[in-house]
Amino acid sequence: MDTTRADLDLIQALVLQRAKQRLTEEGLVEVSGIGPVDINFESKIANCEIHLRNSNNTLPTREAIYTGNETLQIVYRRSNIEPRPATMFASGAKAISFPGRLRGGDACQNVAYRQFGTIALTGNIRLEGVTYQEVALSCQHVMYNSTTSAIESPRFGTCMNLYWAPSVPSQGKWTDVAVATINNSSIHSPRRLRALGLITGVRQPRAGMRVMKYGANSGLTVGRDKGLVWRALDNQNPSALYLVRMVNGGSFVNFSGVGDSGAAVVDADRKLLGIILGGIPSNPIERWYLPVTPEGETPVDRDLSTFTLALF
């Protein structure tokens, strides 16, 4: 029987599917982390840091990765990531300007604050029971400043205005989120994340889940939800503890870092689990995120610092 073009396409599709399965732990004992990723969408090459452990205890040199809207050839390289001390992950360094429309994973900052973080997502949301349209979601400690509401992103300049941010931490909880209105609705791609595609919904996280994020500084990373932890988050009140979720990226990889505050944390189904918050400077493999609670559900713990969210 002659091999037709359809046969070749089917074989190629099966090979690609197998590659996707490998990256999502099919046949792997452990995936301890991916990141940072430097993607060239023209060449379809992604240079990154990855640590895989399979039955042969070896690392592949090349692999295909499906990011949700792009199929890339990923090139593995191993190098040490220097931990940078921080408590809250807003950065004073220069933000990177990504091509295309504004979306989750892009940098944002209050123009007076000048310490950039990451946009979790853009679009229409219902946050804490209030509906917001054509907005960007990120951390309060990234977007809020008492002197101005202007928010900028490197590619589009001052393109947002702070609409809502909660007060300072109180009553043992901190909803460290903020909403900014996008001035021009045509500049953003609703619910899309850099390198991860479309957010498909909202889900409460649980311990042991494989989680992913794309941050404006450290790019695409993978880790494990390690459950609930009490941690000091507020620099003004270092003795106050808040209940958040911990992510461990493995022995060699940081799940997030300075400049990633606000980045969306998603699971393998691209369900939104929460947003990046901070970490312990002396323990670079321990990072925290603020979990989300879908509307109508009860948080896993009544003391949890969380926020309710619906996408539409």
N, C-alpha and C positions, 0 to 999 in steps of 0.2 A: 504494500500500500504506500502510495506517495504521501510525503508529509506536506500538508497544505499550510497556507499562511495562518489559518485558524488554529491548526494544531500547534504551530510555533507560538502563537499568542497565548494559547492555553498553557503550554509548558512554561513560558515566561511568567505567566500569572501565578502558576503553582510554585515556581522558584521564589518569586517575590513574597508570596504568602508564607512560605517556610522561613524566609528571612525575617519577616515581621514576627512570626511566632518565636523565633530565637531571641529577638530583642525583648519580647514581652515574657521571657522566662520559660519558653517551651524548650526543654532539654537543658536548662541551666539550673544549677544549684543555687546561685546567688547573683543578683545584679545589685552591686553596691553603689553605683552612681554613674551619671552621665553629666559632663559639663566641665568647663564652659564650652559652648558650641559656637563656632564661627562659620556661618552659612554663606556660601556663594550660590545664589539661586540660578545664576547663569550656567555655571559649570556643574551644578548639582552635587557639589562636594561640601561636606561638613567636617571640619577639623574639630576634634573634641577630645576630652578626657573621659575615659570610660574604664570601669573595673568590673570585669565579668569573671565568674568562677564556674566552670563546667566540670563534667566528669573527668576530663583529661587534665584539668588544672592548667589550661593554656588560654591565651588570649588571641582571638582572631585579629588579623591586621586590617581587614576590610569587611564591611557588612552593609547591607541596604537598610534604610530606615524610612518608614512612612510616617510623616509628621502630621498627617491629618489633611493637608492640602498640597503637599509636595512629596515626591519620592526622591530621596537623596542617597548618594553613596557616602557612607560615613567612614572616615579614616581615623583609626585609633592611634593615640600617642599617649605615652605615660610621662608625666612630669609632676613635680611637687607644686601644690598650690599654697602660697604663703598666706597664712591667716592674718587678716587685718582686724585690729581690735575695734569693737563697736558693741553697743548695747541695742540701740535702735538702728535699723538699717537704712538711714538716709545718708547720702554721700555728698561731700563737698567737691568731689572730682567732676570733671567735664562729662556731661551725659553724651551718649552715643545717639546719632541720628539715623534711624532706620528708613529705608525706602518704603514707598507705598502709603496707604492710608493709616491713620491713627488706629491703634488697637491695643489689646492687652499685651503686656510685655514691653511697651514703649515707655520712655522716661517722662516724668512730669515733675514739676516743682513750683512752689509758690515763688513769685518773682522777687519777693522781699526776703524769703528764707534762704534761697540759693543753695539748697541741699536736695538733690534730686532723689526720687524714689521711682516706683513703677506703677503704671496703670494696670489695675486688675482686669477690667473689661470696660467696654463702652456699650451704649444702647439704652433700652428702656428697662427699668427695674422697679421693684417695690421693696423698699428697705425699711425695716422696722414698721411696716404697715403703711408707709407713705409712698405714693407713686411718683417716680421721676422719669422724665422722657428726655432722650438725647443727652445723656450724661456720661461722665467717666467716674469710675469708682476707684479709690485708692485708700491709703492710710491717712488718718487725721494728722499724724506727726509729719507727714510729707506735704500735705496741701494747706494746712491751716497756718495763718499768721494774723496777728491782731491788727496789723497796719494796712493790709491790702488783701483783696480776694482774687487778684489776678493770678492765673495758673498758666504756665507755659510748658511746651514740649519742644524739643530741639528743632524738629523739622518744620513746625508750623508756628513757632514763636508763641506769643501770648494768644492762646486760642480757647481758653476756658475761664470761667469765673466760679469761685467757690460758692456753692449753693447751701450746703449744710455740713456741719461737723459737730459732734457732741461736745459737751463740756469736758473739763479735765476729769480724770478717774475719780469715781466716787462709789461708796457702798461696796467696796471690794470687787468691782467689775470695771472693765475698760472696753468699751466698744470703739476701738481705734480705727474707725472708718470715716471717710468723707466723700461727699458727692460734689462734682463740679459740672456746671452746664457747659456743653460744647457750643461755641459760638456759630459754627458752620456745620450743619448736619452732614454735608457731603464729604467731609474730610475723614470720616471714620468708618470702620468696618464693624458693625454691631456684633458683639459676643464672640469675636474672633481673637485668637491668641497667636502670637508669633510662634512659628514652628510646631504648633499643636492643633491648629484648626479651630473648629466651631465648638463652643461650650454647649453641651447637649442638655444641661439641666443643673439641678442643685441636689446635693446629697450630704447627709451627715457622715463625717469620717469615722473610722473605727481603727483600733490598734492592729497593726500588721499590714495595713493596706500599702500597696505600692503607689506612691504619689509622684507627681511631676510638676514642674513650674518652669516658666520662662521669665527671667528677670532682666531688667534693663542693663544690669551690670554683668552678672555671671552667666546669662544665657540659659540654655536648656539643661536641667538637672533632674535626676531621679533619686528618690530616697524611700524610706519606710516610716510610716506613722508609728511612733513608739508609745502613744497614749497620752494621758493627761499629766501635766506637771504644774506645780506651783512655782512661779518665778517672779522676780522683781522686774517690772517693765518700765515704770515711771521714773525717769532720772531725777525728778524733783522730790520724789518720795521713795528713796531706795529701800526702805524697810517694808514697804507695802508689797504684798504678794498677790498675784493674779493667776487664775487657773486657765491655762492655755494648752495647746497640743504641741508635742515635740516631734521633730523629724530628725532621723539619723541617716546621713548619706553614705555611711561606711567609713572605713578606717582611713581612706585616702582622699575622699571627696567631700567638700562642703556643699550642703544642699542649697544654701543661699548666703549672701554676703551684703556688704555695704552697697546701697543703691537698689537693692531688690525689694525694699519695703513696699507692700501693696500688691505684689505680684500674685496672680491667681494660682492657687494650688488645686490641681485636678487629679482625678483617678484615671484608670485605663480607659474608661468609657467617656472621658472628657466631661465628667460631672464636676461642678465646682464644689470644693470642700472647704475653702477658706482663703485667707490672704496672708502673705508673709509679714512677720512682725519684727523679729529680732533674734538674738542668740547670746550665748555666753562667750565673752572674749577669750577666756582661758580654755574653753572647750570647743574648738572649731567644728567638731562633727555634731554638736547639739544645736539645732535651730528650732525656732518656734513659729507657729502660725495661729492666727485667730480663726477659729472654725465658724462655719456658717450653719444655721438651722433653717431648713426649708419651712415655709409657712405652713402652719397647722400641726407641726411636730413639736415635741418637747425635747429640750436639750438633754444630753446624756447625763449631765450633772447640773443641779440648780445653781451652783456657784460658778459655772463656766462663763468666762468672758466670750461671748458669741454675739452674732447678729442674725436676725431673720431676713431672708431674701427670697424673692421670686423673680424670674425672668419672663419677659413677654415681648 
